[in-house]
């Protein structure tokens, strides 16, 4: 069974070349699905791929 890959908000922001706060706002607006682990958020690779597919210009 393959392990799921997760990213932090910082990793997603760096990859997409946007600010940390932008990714955080996407999560708060429920545009990007994330899991909260303690005080940190983790974004599943599959959820990030779905988000990018939907919001692709």
N, C-alpha and C positions, 0 to 999 in steps of 0.2 A: 504494500500500500504506500503510495507516494505521500510525502508530507506536504501540508499546505504551506504556502509561502506568505508571510506577513510583512508589511512595511510600517514604519513609523510615519507620523505626519511629516517629520523633517525629511525623510527619504523621498516621500511622494512629492513634497514641495521642490526638492532639489531636482528630481527627475523631470518634473513638469515645468521647471523654471518659473515658479510662482512663489509668493511669500507663504510662510508658515501659517499666517493668519487666514489667508485665502482658503487653504485646505481645511483649516479648523472651521471656517464659516460654512463650507460645503457640507461638512459633517453635521453641524448644528442645524442646517436647513434640510437635512435628510436627502441631499442630492448625492452624497457619497456615503455608502454604508461602512461603518467602522465598529469594531468591538472595543469596549472600554475595559482595560485591565488595570485596576487600581486608579491611578491618576493619569494613566497614559492611554492613548488610542492606538489601535492596530488595524490596518487596512489589509484585507485579504487580496491577493493578487487577482483572483477572479472578479472580485467586486471592483477593483481599480480598472480592469480590462473592460468590464461592462460600462462603467462610468465614462471611460474614454470613447467607447463605441457610440454611446448615446449622445455625447456632447461634441462629437467630432464635427468640424466645420468643413 
